[in-house]
């Protein structure tokens, strides 16, 4: 997060009219995401897919969300590499992501102060992302062994 983004989060935390949901959104917005440059046709296709997914699940990240742009980038890149069928797995990934999000919020909702909730959410997101990558790869190895050996 940049200093300006940290200041924005701290100011939001101090403002009584700002909900915890809004503070967490500001904190998440400042975390780094992977970006990609893709052709317009792939980007348009990916925006449609992302829009459908978010509408079906009731997700409303707001306008100009970097998270949506990252999703569009991933989907568009997969399509431009000639593997648009991977997008058909997005619902299963979204199911898993919703379960993980609920676990994340179960954890932080037990914390006493707004400051501890936001700090834990940021640390949990950064290291939780890394943990998910490692666990996924371990699980892929186990699944591959069971299926293909």
C-alpha positions as CSV (number, residue, x, y, z in Angstrom):
1,X,0.0,0.0,0.0
2,X,1.2,3.5,-0.7
3,X,1.4,6.1,2.1
4,X,-1.6,7.9,0.6
5,X,-3.6,4.7,0.7
6,X,-2.6,4.0,4.2
7,X,-3.7,7.5,5.2
8,X,-7.0,7.1,3.4
9,X,-7.6,3.9,5.4
10,X,-6.7,5.5,8.7
11,X,-8.9,8.5,8.0
12,X,-11.8,6.2,7.1
13,X,-11.2,4.2,10.3
14,X,-11.4,7.5,12.3
15,X,-14.6,8.6,10.6
16,X,-17.7,7.5,12.6
17,X,-19.9,7.4,9.4
18,X,-17.6,5.0,7.6
19,X,-18.7,1.3,8.0
20,X,-16.2,-1.4,8.7
21,X,-17.2,-2.8,5.3
22,X,-16.1,0.4,3.6
23,X,-12.8,0.5,5.6
24,X,-12.0,-3.1,4.6
25,X,-12.7,-2.3,1.0
26,X,-10.3,0.6,1.1
27,X,-7.6,-1.5,2.7
28,X,-8.1,-4.3,0.1
29,X,-8.1,-1.8,-2.8
30,X,-4.5,-0.9,-1.9
31,X,-3.2,-4.4,-2.0
32,X,-1.2,-5.4,-5.2
33,X,-2.9,-7.5,-7.9
34,X,-1.5,-9.1,-11.1
35,X,-2.3,-7.2,-14.3
36,X,-2.0,-8.1,-17.9
37,X,-2.2,-6.5,-21.3
38,X,-4.6,-8.2,-23.7
39,X,-6.3,-7.6,-27.0
40,X,-9.7,-5.8,-27.0
41,X,-11.7,-8.8,-28.1
42,X,-10.4,-10.9,-25.2
43,X,-10.9,-8.0,-22.8
44,X,-14.5,-7.5,-24.0
45,X,-15.2,-11.3,-23.7
46,X,-13.7,-11.3,-20.2
47,X,-15.7,-8.3,-19.0
48,X,-18.9,-10.0,-20.1
49,X,-17.8,-13.2,-18.2
50,X,-16.8,-11.2,-15.1
51,X,-20.0,-9.2,-15.2
52,X,-22.2,-12.3,-15.4
53,X,-20.3,-14.0,-12.5
54,X,-20.6,-10.9,-10.3
55,X,-24.3,-10.5,-11.1
56,X,-25.1,-14.2,-10.4
57,X,-23.4,-14.0,-7.0
58,X,-24.5,-10.5,-6.0
59,X,-21.0,-9.2,-5.8
60,X,-20.8,-5.4,-6.3
61,X,-17.2,-4.3,-5.9
62,X,-18.0,-0.8,-7.1
63,X,-16.9,1.2,-10.1
64,X,-13.3,1.1,-11.3
65,X,-12.5,-1.8,-9.0
66,X,-8.9,-3.0,-9.4
67,X,-10.1,-6.5,-8.4
68,X,-12.5,-6.6,-11.3
69,X,-9.8,-5.4,-13.6
70,X,-7.5,-8.2,-12.3
71,X,-10.3,-10.7,-12.9
72,X,-10.8,-9.4,-16.5
73,X,-7.1,-9.6,-17.1
74,X,-6.8,-13.2,-16.0
75,X,-9.9,-14.3,-18.0
76,X,-8.7,-12.3,-21.0
77,X,-5.2,-13.7,-20.8
78,X,-6.5,-17.3,-20.6
79,X,-8.7,-16.7,-23.7
80,X,-5.9,-15.0,-25.6
81,X,-3.7,-18.1,-24.9
82,X,-6.3,-20.3,-26.6
83,X,-7.8,-21.8,-23.4
84,X,-11.2,-20.0,-23.0
85,X,-12.6,-23.3,-21.6
86,X,-10.7,-22.6,-18.3
87,X,-13.3,-19.8,-17.7
88,X,-15.9,-22.6,-17.4
89,X,-14.2,-23.4,-14.0
90,X,-14.7,-19.9,-12.7
91,X,-17.9,-20.9,-10.8
92,X,-16.1,-23.7,-8.9
93,X,-13.3,-21.2,-8.1
94,X,-15.9,-18.7,-7.0
95,X,-17.6,-21.2,-4.7
96,X,-14.2,-21.9,-3.1
97,X,-13.5,-18.2,-2.8
98,X,-16.8,-17.5,-1.1
99,X,-16.1,-20.2,1.4
100,X,-12.6,-18.8,2.1
101,X,-14.0,-15.2,2.3
102,X,-16.5,-16.4,5.0
103,X,-13.7,-18.0,6.9
104,X,-11.7,-14.8,6.7
105,X,-14.5,-12.7,8.0
106,X,-15.4,-15.3,10.7
107,X,-11.8,-14.8,12.0
108,X,-11.7,-11.0,11.8
109,X,-15.2,-10.5,13.2
110,X,-14.0,-11.9,16.5
111,X,-11.4,-9.2,17.0
112,X,-12.1,-6.3,19.4
113,X,-11.2,-3.1,17.5
114,X,-11.6,-1.7,14.0
115,X,-7.8,-1.3,13.9
116,X,-7.2,-5.0,14.7
117,X,-9.8,-6.1,12.2
118,X,-8.3,-4.0,9.4
119,X,-4.7,-5.0,10.3
120,X,-5.7,-8.7,10.4
121,X,-7.6,-8.4,7.2
122,X,-4.7,-6.9,5.3
123,X,-2.1,-9.4,6.7
124,X,-4.6,-12.3,6.2
125,X,-5.2,-11.3,2.6
126,X,-1.5,-10.9,1.7
127,X,-0.4,-14.1,3.4
128,X,-3.7,-15.9,2.8
129,X,-3.1,-15.4,-0.9
130,X,0.3,-17.0,-0.7
131,X,-1.0,-19.8,1.5
132,X,-3.7,-20.6,-1.1
133,X,-1.2,-20.9,-3.9
134,X,0.9,-23.3,-1.9
135,X,-2.0,-25.4,-0.7
136,X,-3.5,-25.5,-4.2
137,X,-0.2,-26.9,-5.6
138,X,0.0,-29.5,-2.8
139,X,-3.6,-30.5,-3.4
140,X,-2.9,-30.7,-7.2
141,X,0.0,-33.1,-6.5
142,X,-2.2,-35.3,-4.3
143,X,-5.1,-35.3,-6.8
144,X,-2.8,-36.0,-9.7
145,X,-1.3,-38.9,-7.8
146,X,-4.7,-40.4,-7.0
147,X,-5.9,-40.0,-10.6
148,X,-3.0,-40.7,-12.8
149,X,-0.6,-43.1,-11.0
